[in-house]
Amino acid sequence: MIKVTFITADGTVQNVDAVEGQRLLEIAQAAGQPLEGTCEGQMACSTCHVIIDKLWFDKLPRSVEDEEDMLDLATGARRTSRLSCQIVLTPDLDGLVVHIPAESRNMQGL
């Protein structure tokens, strides 16, 4: 199992177990995190925007130009922002820490 820690804007911490090969978006949604991901991984939106902890950002594969373009549209984007639909978990990411931006929303409108 790969451990992922989600930290919400209000400081709530949620530790979850994940499986290698899962996308971070799937893990977040299964854990009840407020990420929409309405484009289903096609990078046509930025509704699955997350902020990767600085200590983990450089361990991720580099983002592609399309992802960077979508992040330009994300509210609250930072230098370590990524689209969670584009992050596939590997054993190297065991312990990954992800911040959910205050501007996130989900399909229930939260």
PyMOL commands that place a pseudoatom at each C-alpha (Angstrom):
pseudoatom trace, name=CA, resn=MET, resi=1, chain=A, elem=C, hetatm=0, pos=[0.000, 0.000, 0.000]
pseudoatom trace, name=CA, resn=ILE, resi=2, chain=A, elem=C, hetatm=0, pos=[1.029, 3.563, -0.693]
pseudoatom trace, name=CA, resn=LYS, resi=3, chain=A, elem=C, hetatm=0, pos=[0.197, 6.177, 1.932]
pseudoatom trace, name=CA, resn=VAL, resi=4, chain=A, elem=C, hetatm=0, pos=[-1.148, 9.562, 0.865]
pseudoatom trace, name=CA, resn=THR, resi=5, chain=A, elem=C, hetatm=0, pos=[-1.893, 12.442, 3.217]
pseudoatom trace, name=CA, resn=PHE, resi=6, chain=A, elem=C, hetatm=0, pos=[-4.492, 15.037, 2.272]
pseudoatom trace, name=CA, resn=ILE, resi=7, chain=A, elem=C, hetatm=0, pos=[-4.528, 18.359, 4.100]
pseudoatom trace, name=CA, resn=THR, resi=8, chain=A, elem=C, hetatm=0, pos=[-7.547, 20.605, 3.594]
pseudoatom trace, name=CA, resn=ALA, resi=9, chain=A, elem=C, hetatm=0, pos=[-7.539, 24.393, 3.713]
pseudoatom trace, name=CA, resn=ASP, resi=10, chain=A, elem=C, hetatm=0, pos=[-8.894, 24.297, 7.281]
pseudoatom trace, name=CA, resn=GLY, resi=11, chain=A, elem=C, hetatm=0, pos=[-5.982, 22.085, 8.379]
pseudoatom trace, name=CA, resn=THR, resi=12, chain=A, elem=C, hetatm=0, pos=[-7.851, 18.782, 8.539]
pseudoatom trace, name=CA, resn=VAL, resi=13, chain=A, elem=C, hetatm=0, pos=[-5.496, 15.876, 7.865]
pseudoatom trace, name=CA, resn=GLN, resi=14, chain=A, elem=C, hetatm=0, pos=[-6.651, 12.631, 6.268]
pseudoatom trace, name=CA, resn=ASN, resi=15, chain=A, elem=C, hetatm=0, pos=[-4.287, 9.696, 5.757]
pseudoatom trace, name=CA, resn=VAL, resi=16, chain=A, elem=C, hetatm=0, pos=[-5.381, 7.154, 3.166]
pseudoatom trace, name=CA, resn=ASP, resi=17, chain=A, elem=C, hetatm=0, pos=[-4.018, 3.957, 1.689]
pseudoatom trace, name=CA, resn=ALA, resi=18, chain=A, elem=C, hetatm=0, pos=[-3.762, 3.634, -2.076]
pseudoatom trace, name=CA, resn=VAL, resi=19, chain=A, elem=C, hetatm=0, pos=[-2.587, 1.124, -4.618]
pseudoatom trace, name=CA, resn=GLU, resi=20, chain=A, elem=C, hetatm=0, pos=[0.210, 1.554, -7.136]
pseudoatom trace, name=CA, resn=GLY, resi=21, chain=A, elem=C, hetatm=0, pos=[-1.163, 2.695, -10.488]
pseudoatom trace, name=CA, resn=GLN, resi=22, chain=A, elem=C, hetatm=0, pos=[-4.125, 4.604, -9.060]
pseudoatom trace, name=CA, resn=ARG, resi=23, chain=A, elem=C, hetatm=0, pos=[-4.558, 8.228, -10.043]
pseudoatom trace, name=CA, resn=LEU, resi=24, chain=A, elem=C, hetatm=0, pos=[-4.450, 10.751, -7.237]
pseudoatom trace, name=CA, resn=LEU, resi=25, chain=A, elem=C, hetatm=0, pos=[-7.877, 12.072, -8.269]
pseudoatom trace, name=CA, resn=GLU, resi=26, chain=A, elem=C, hetatm=0, pos=[-9.483, 8.644, -7.796]
pseudoatom trace, name=CA, resn=ILE, resi=27, chain=A, elem=C, hetatm=0, pos=[-7.910, 8.326, -4.374]
pseudoatom trace, name=CA, resn=ALA, resi=28, chain=A, elem=C, hetatm=0, pos=[-9.030, 11.808, -3.320]
pseudoatom trace, name=CA, resn=GLN, resi=29, chain=A, elem=C, hetatm=0, pos=[-12.599, 11.250, -4.471]
pseudoatom trace, name=CA, resn=ALA, resi=30, chain=A, elem=C, hetatm=0, pos=[-12.814, 7.845, -2.755]
pseudoatom trace, name=CA, resn=ALA, resi=31, chain=A, elem=C, hetatm=0, pos=[-11.584, 9.528, 0.435]
pseudoatom trace, name=CA, resn=GLY, resi=32, chain=A, elem=C, hetatm=0, pos=[-14.310, 12.177, 0.170]
pseudoatom trace, name=CA, resn=GLN, resi=33, chain=A, elem=C, hetatm=0, pos=[-12.010, 15.050, -0.743]
pseudoatom trace, name=CA, resn=PRO, resi=34, chain=A, elem=C, hetatm=0, pos=[-13.773, 17.905, -2.599]
pseudoatom trace, name=CA, resn=LEU, resi=35, chain=A, elem=C, hetatm=0, pos=[-12.212, 17.479, -6.031]
pseudoatom trace, name=CA, resn=GLU, resi=36, chain=A, elem=C, hetatm=0, pos=[-14.481, 17.444, -9.029]
pseudoatom trace, name=CA, resn=GLY, resi=37, chain=A, elem=C, hetatm=0, pos=[-12.374, 16.168, -11.931]
pseudoatom trace, name=CA, resn=THR, resi=38, chain=A, elem=C, hetatm=0, pos=[-15.229, 16.613, -14.391]
pseudoatom trace, name=CA, resn=CYS, resi=39, chain=A, elem=C, hetatm=0, pos=[-13.110, 16.201, -17.514]
pseudoatom trace, name=CA, resn=GLU, resi=40, chain=A, elem=C, hetatm=0, pos=[-12.278, 12.585, -16.588]
pseudoatom trace, name=CA, resn=GLY, resi=41, chain=A, elem=C, hetatm=0, pos=[-8.534, 13.011, -17.085]
pseudoatom trace, name=CA, resn=GLN, resi=42, chain=A, elem=C, hetatm=0, pos=[-8.657, 14.666, -20.496]
pseudoatom trace, name=CA, resn=MET, resi=43, chain=A, elem=C, hetatm=0, pos=[-7.096, 17.914, -19.167]
pseudoatom trace, name=CA, resn=ALA, resi=44, chain=A, elem=C, hetatm=0, pos=[-10.010, 20.032, -20.352]
pseudoatom trace, name=CA, resn=CYS, resi=45, chain=A, elem=C, hetatm=0, pos=[-10.501, 21.654, -16.947]
pseudoatom trace, name=CA, resn=SER, resi=46, chain=A, elem=C, hetatm=0, pos=[-8.697, 22.401, -13.705]
pseudoatom trace, name=CA, resn=THR, resi=47, chain=A, elem=C, hetatm=0, pos=[-11.309, 21.133, -11.228]
pseudoatom trace, name=CA, resn=CYS, resi=48, chain=A, elem=C, hetatm=0, pos=[-8.928, 18.540, -9.788]
pseudoatom trace, name=CA, resn=HIS, resi=49, chain=A, elem=C, hetatm=0, pos=[-6.207, 21.063, -8.937]
pseudoatom trace, name=CA, resn=VAL, resi=50, chain=A, elem=C, hetatm=0, pos=[-4.157, 20.229, -5.830]
pseudoatom trace, name=CA, resn=ILE, resi=51, chain=A, elem=C, hetatm=0, pos=[-1.065, 21.699, -4.251]
pseudoatom trace, name=CA, resn=ILE, resi=52, chain=A, elem=C, hetatm=0, pos=[1.731, 19.196, -3.740]
pseudoatom trace, name=CA, resn=ASP, resi=53, chain=A, elem=C, hetatm=0, pos=[3.814, 19.585, -0.598]
pseudoatom trace, name=CA, resn=LYS, resi=54, chain=A, elem=C, hetatm=0, pos=[7.164, 21.214, -1.454]
pseudoatom trace, name=CA, resn=LEU, resi=55, chain=A, elem=C, hetatm=0, pos=[9.108, 18.182, -0.208]
pseudoatom trace, name=CA, resn=TRP, resi=56, chain=A, elem=C, hetatm=0, pos=[7.276, 15.915, -2.683]
pseudoatom trace, name=CA, resn=PHE, resi=57, chain=A, elem=C, hetatm=0, pos=[6.893, 18.124, -5.748]
pseudoatom trace, name=CA, resn=ASP, resi=58, chain=A, elem=C, hetatm=0, pos=[10.266, 17.260, -7.308]
pseudoatom trace, name=CA, resn=LYS, resi=59, chain=A, elem=C, hetatm=0, pos=[9.562, 13.518, -6.918]
pseudoatom trace, name=CA, resn=LEU, resi=60, chain=A, elem=C, hetatm=0, pos=[6.689, 13.747, -9.408]
pseudoatom trace, name=CA, resn=PRO, resi=61, chain=A, elem=C, hetatm=0, pos=[7.216, 13.371, -13.140]
pseudoatom trace, name=CA, resn=ARG, resi=62, chain=A, elem=C, hetatm=0, pos=[7.328, 16.768, -14.847]
pseudoatom trace, name=CA, resn=SER, resi=63, chain=A, elem=C, hetatm=0, pos=[4.009, 18.149, -15.972]
pseudoatom trace, name=CA, resn=VAL, resi=64, chain=A, elem=C, hetatm=0, pos=[3.277, 18.362, -19.672]
pseudoatom trace, name=CA, resn=GLU, resi=65, chain=A, elem=C, hetatm=0, pos=[2.532, 21.657, -21.405]
pseudoatom trace, name=CA, resn=ASP, resi=66, chain=A, elem=C, hetatm=0, pos=[-1.228, 20.939, -21.557]
pseudoatom trace, name=CA, resn=GLU, resi=67, chain=A, elem=C, hetatm=0, pos=[-1.336, 20.466, -17.795]
pseudoatom trace, name=CA, resn=GLU, resi=68, chain=A, elem=C, hetatm=0, pos=[0.523, 23.723, -17.232]
pseudoatom trace, name=CA, resn=ASP, resi=69, chain=A, elem=C, hetatm=0, pos=[-1.966, 25.490, -19.512]
pseudoatom trace, name=CA, resn=MET, resi=70, chain=A, elem=C, hetatm=0, pos=[-4.878, 24.116, -17.468]
pseudoatom trace, name=CA, resn=LEU, resi=71, chain=A, elem=C, hetatm=0, pos=[-3.213, 25.152, -14.221]
pseudoatom trace, name=CA, resn=ASP, resi=72, chain=A, elem=C, hetatm=0, pos=[-3.135, 28.725, -15.527]
pseudoatom trace, name=CA, resn=LEU, resi=73, chain=A, elem=C, hetatm=0, pos=[-6.943, 28.576, -15.219]
pseudoatom trace, name=CA, resn=ALA, resi=74, chain=A, elem=C, hetatm=0, pos=[-6.987, 27.134, -11.696]
pseudoatom trace, name=CA, resn=THR, resi=75, chain=A, elem=C, hetatm=0, pos=[-8.058, 29.398, -8.862]
pseudoatom trace, name=CA, resn=GLY, resi=76, chain=A, elem=C, hetatm=0, pos=[-5.415, 29.542, -6.149]
pseudoatom trace, name=CA, resn=ALA, resi=77, chain=A, elem=C, hetatm=0, pos=[-2.673, 27.843, -8.188]
pseudoatom trace, name=CA, resn=ARG, resi=78, chain=A, elem=C, hetatm=0, pos=[0.820, 27.872, -6.727]
pseudoatom trace, name=CA, resn=ARG, resi=79, chain=A, elem=C, hetatm=0, pos=[4.295, 26.908, -7.908]
pseudoatom trace, name=CA, resn=THR, resi=80, chain=A, elem=C, hetatm=0, pos=[3.722, 23.329, -6.708]
pseudoatom trace, name=CA, resn=SER, resi=81, chain=A, elem=C, hetatm=0, pos=[0.209, 22.982, -8.147]
pseudoatom trace, name=CA, resn=ARG, resi=82, chain=A, elem=C, hetatm=0, pos=[-0.667, 19.947, -10.243]
pseudoatom trace, name=CA, resn=LEU, resi=83, chain=A, elem=C, hetatm=0, pos=[-3.776, 18.308, -11.664]
pseudoatom trace, name=CA, resn=SER, resi=84, chain=A, elem=C, hetatm=0, pos=[-4.542, 15.252, -9.564]
pseudoatom trace, name=CA, resn=CYS, resi=85, chain=A, elem=C, hetatm=0, pos=[-5.887, 13.405, -12.616]
pseudoatom trace, name=CA, resn=GLN, resi=86, chain=A, elem=C, hetatm=0, pos=[-2.350, 13.423, -14.033]
pseudoatom trace, name=CA, resn=ILE, resi=87, chain=A, elem=C, hetatm=0, pos=[-0.566, 11.927, -11.014]
pseudoatom trace, name=CA, resn=VAL, resi=88, chain=A, elem=C, hetatm=0, pos=[-0.271, 8.146, -11.046]
pseudoatom trace, name=CA, resn=LEU, resi=89, chain=A, elem=C, hetatm=0, pos=[0.980, 6.660, -7.802]
pseudoatom trace, name=CA, resn=THR, resi=90, chain=A, elem=C, hetatm=0, pos=[4.225, 4.731, -7.744]
pseudoatom trace, name=CA, resn=PRO, resi=91, chain=A, elem=C, hetatm=0, pos=[6.116, 3.289, -4.774]
pseudoatom trace, name=CA, resn=ASP, resi=92, chain=A, elem=C, hetatm=0, pos=[8.397, 6.359, -4.916]
pseudoatom trace, name=CA, resn=LEU, resi=93, chain=A, elem=C, hetatm=0, pos=[5.389, 8.456, -3.877]
pseudoatom trace, name=CA, resn=ASP, resi=94, chain=A, elem=C, hetatm=0, pos=[4.697, 6.509, -0.671]
pseudoatom trace, name=CA, resn=GLY, resi=95, chain=A, elem=C, hetatm=0, pos=[4.018, 9.188, 1.947]
pseudoatom trace, name=CA, resn=LEU, resi=96, chain=A, elem=C, hetatm=0, pos=[2.929, 11.856, -0.575]
pseudoatom trace, name=CA, resn=VAL, resi=97, chain=A, elem=C, hetatm=0, pos=[1.461, 14.977, 1.062]
pseudoatom trace, name=CA, resn=VAL, resi=98, chain=A, elem=C, hetatm=0, pos=[-1.208, 16.863, -0.878]
pseudoatom trace, name=CA, resn=HIS, resi=99, chain=A, elem=C, hetatm=0, pos=[-2.931, 20.133, 0.052]
pseudoatom trace, name=CA, resn=ILE, resi=100, chain=A, elem=C, hetatm=0, pos=[-6.501, 20.687, -1.099]
pseudoatom trace, name=CA, resn=PRO, resi=101, chain=A, elem=C, hetatm=0, pos=[-6.922, 24.373, -1.999]
pseudoatom trace, name=CA, resn=ALA, resi=102, chain=A, elem=C, hetatm=0, pos=[-9.674, 26.392, -0.336]
pseudoatom trace, name=CA, resn=GLU, resi=103, chain=A, elem=C, hetatm=0, pos=[-11.085, 27.091, -3.785]
pseudoatom trace, name=CA, resn=SER, resi=104, chain=A, elem=C, hetatm=0, pos=[-11.750, 23.415, -4.540]
pseudoatom trace, name=CA, resn=ARG, resi=105, chain=A, elem=C, hetatm=0, pos=[-15.265, 22.224, -5.139]
pseudoatom trace, name=CA, resn=ASN, resi=106, chain=A, elem=C, hetatm=0, pos=[-16.967, 18.958, -5.774]
pseudoatom trace, name=CA, resn=MET, resi=107, chain=A, elem=C, hetatm=0, pos=[-19.954, 17.609, -7.668]
pseudoatom trace, name=CA, resn=GLN, resi=108, chain=A, elem=C, hetatm=0, pos=[-22.206, 18.187, -4.649]
pseudoatom trace, name=CA, resn=GLY, resi=109, chain=A, elem=C, hetatm=0, pos=[-21.355, 21.897, -4.786]
pseudoatom trace, name=CA, resn=LEU, resi=110, chain=A, elem=C, hetatm=0, pos=[-19.350, 21.926, -1.549]
for i in range(1, 110): cmd.bond("trace and resi %d" % i, "trace and resi %d" % (i + 1))
show_as sticks, trace
zoom trace
